[in-house]
């Protein structure tokens, strides 16, 4: 076995009872784009540029939310989905006698609207179309002679059919045809295959966002892959996953119970599941029902590794952007979902906007690493001390002063700990070299790292009362 620097996490040091690639992340999601390497997205790119690079896709939608909320760099892995999207029946309003159907496989969830702007039949009538529910429309185009209008980058084709008895009046000004689609989905194996490409990737990143609804089978599989990435490939990263959405007709109570059942048995400090959904106005103007994971990922890019994205003075979404939490009535269950270690959003009476309740991780009970800010600090310490330790491999040890020689080497490894303390990412830290190490036989330097985290206020208790200035005096 090749020798290397190994880090073992000692958990439980805080005594909690039971009951560099920093900010850069990888997104894995459905996209029609084919690429053998991750596609780099910059925070300065416009929504139009992002859609150009990633297609009109769930992956692009998630990237828009992250960039809109602070991400400066995202490595995107587009995945060809194993589960096709679906298209609903076309809805029509207007007096025209022609018909429209839709064929194809959608690349994303769309609300496509076609408006007739000039009356007539094939090769005469004109139209404009929108792929974002009417927020923006295309230039005017003539209905093709073939009757087939391909809506670019959506995977869908509109088929116009003239009325047999009155073709010239088939499509009238004001006629409107609309259709909704559901996005395609990745299978669990699609995700795992994409994660495997990161094992030997040369890019530096802090966490991975897996775009789209997911459930317990994938969460457990991702947890296993995260352990492999850290222990075998020396990549300490955490994963952000999206909880499943409510099913049609499902009550809020039933939805909550389903989420409780989904996470049973899941215990991993580096897995985070976002159970927050909202009606959200995206940077391209569309208002959609989204999982808030994209927003969360953007905030991690803005926050220091030690900073909670639940910090009310630093992180909030205006009510003009996030119109409401979904599903309706979820507010009564936010505390319960927080107890179940899901990341949720909330409102505070007296404050405008929406906030993260706690940046929960699916950590074991009693873990020191139950919040993302604790995990981010842990992972940065692993990354940075490993870099320094690698520089000491094959180094010489003076056997006339073994302890002094080993402690001198350890001081180099301690450098990033001191740097993080100065940057107030940790309160303090130290490195300990156990006595009487038989280096000649083991050829292994053992060191112990201990650090004191930054404290955080998660609740404030105010004692309010009256006092009489005339009592107790002279």
Buried (B, 14 or more C-beta within 10 A) or exposed (E): EEEEBEBEEEBEEEEBEEEEBBBBBBBBBBBBBEEEEBBEBEBEBEBEEBBBBBBBBBBBBBBBBBBBBBBBBBBBBBBEBEEBBEBEEBEBEBEBBBBBBBEBBBBBBBBBBBBBBBBBBBEBBBBBBBBBBBBEBEEEEBBBEEBEBEBEBBBBBBBBBBBEEEBEBBBBBEBBBBBBBBBBBBEBEBBBBBBEBBEEBEEEBBBBBBBBBBBBEBBBBBBEBBEBBBEEEBBBBBBBBBBBBBEEEBEBEEBBEBBBEBBEEBBBBBBBBBBBBBBBBBBBEBBBEBBBBBBBBBBBBBBBBBBBBBBEEBBBBEEEBBEBBBBEEBBEBBEEBBEBBBBBBBBEEEEEBBBBBBBBBBBBEBBBBBBBBBBBBBBBBBBBBBBBBEEBEEEEBEEEEBEEBBBBBBEBBBBBBBEBBEEEBBEEBEBEBEEEBEBEEEEEBBBEBEBEBBEBEEEEEEEEEEEEEEEEEE
